Amino acid sequence: MGGPGFVDGEERDEFANFFPCSIEKDGIVYPSAEHFFQAHKTLEEEQRQRIASASFEEVYGLGQAATLRPDWEAVKLEVMLEAAERKYAQNPKLAKALLGTKGEMTFTPSAGFWGVDAWGCGENWNGRIHAIVRAKLAGESRLYNTLHGQLLSRCAQLRT
């Protein structure tokens, strides 16, 4: 889920969920979007703090072992969107880098739900979320509303 992003013909590590950057919420500082995402799989504050302070090597495993919130499948896209929105809002250099892109962003090798495989197959939600954030940062409200609506529709499908 945390591989590099590909956009405008380039691999861009700064768009990866594991890219080191501070993201703060509710007094907890997360060292990456992946830390934020894994921590928000649970509603238990102590587990969130433990995941936030985990190493990059430990974070995925701790997220897998966390007490899963009952609505996780229905909210996971919104949590990843919040992680990305906070990442770029709180790290202006990263926001500038994202705004400097134009094309579709894809994430590999996380095929399936979060990215695409070598043949371009997959839902690519990491890429779509970056497009939502880029539209928001650029003030493109019509595009933002369209893309965000697609995310909310997918969340509704995941609820069932």
Buried (B, 14 or more C-beta within 10 A) or exposed (E): BBBBBBBEEEEBEBBBBBBEBEBEBEEBEBBBBBBBBBBBBBBEEEBBEBBBBBEEEBBBEBBEEBEEBEEBBBBBBBBBBBBBBBBBBBBEEBBEBBEEBEEEBBBBEBBEBBBBEEEEEBBBBBBBBBBBBBBBBEEEEEBBEEBBEBBEEBBEEBEE
